[in-house]
Amino acid sequence: MVLDQQIPLERAFSSPRDLKSRLGGKLDPASIAAMDPDELAARFSERPALHRFPAANAKRVQELCRIVVDDYDGRAERVWEAATDGTDLYRRVKALPGFGEQKARIFIGLLGKQLGLATPGWQDAAGQFGRAGTYMSVADIVDGESLGRVRAYKQEMKAAAKKAAG
């Protein structure tokens, strides 16, 4: 499949790999935080763009890298590894640029379900995205079948929202 023709989910998860390539083969929070903002935005804007809004996303990523450098010693995993419990974990993740309530909960679900996060209370912090046996988000995708089930769930939610609004 040609990258530009991928649907948004696959495209989103290939962007870190593409950014790494565009930055010379290394993703380093300190280097990204120190980059000229216009240069980083240019890298995000190269075709295919890394995001639907490449300049805004580059700014968000650079701010995220600054937080990782300043608050977590340049190690992103410290955001979750240093959390004392689910409440602390949620607070830390939600404070990151680009993480609202739902994205923070999905990310926590991903950490727990896919990476074996051991932080006590992570399931509660993840809310519905922390429940086992669901197919609601990227936290639940492990293969083609689960990807299809997540897509079907998202289509159902869109249809229900459209019906409720109509």
Long-range contacts (C-beta under 8 A, 24 or more apart in sequence): 3-48, 4-47, 4-48, 9-138, 9-147, 9-151, 11-48, 12-51, 13-138, 15-50, 15-51, 18-48, 18-50, 19-43, 19-44, 19-50, 19-61, 22-46, 28-74, 29-65, 29-68, 29-69, 29-74, 29-76, 30-65, 30-69, 30-74, 32-61, 32-62, 32-65, 33-62, 33-65, 33-66, 33-68, 33-69, 35-62, 37-62, 60-97, 60-98, 63-97, 64-96, 64-97, 64-98, 67-95, 67-96, 67-97, 80-108, 80-111, 80-117, 80-119, 83-119, 84-119, 85-119, 85-120, 85-121, 86-119, 86-120, 86-121, 86-122, 86-123, 86-124, 86-125, 86-126, 87-121, 87-125, 89-119, 89-121, 89-122, 89-125, 90-125, 105-129, 105-130, 106-137, 106-138, 106-139, 107-139, 109-137, 109-139, 109-140, 110-137, 110-138, 110-139, 112-139, 113-139, 113-140, 114-139, 114-142
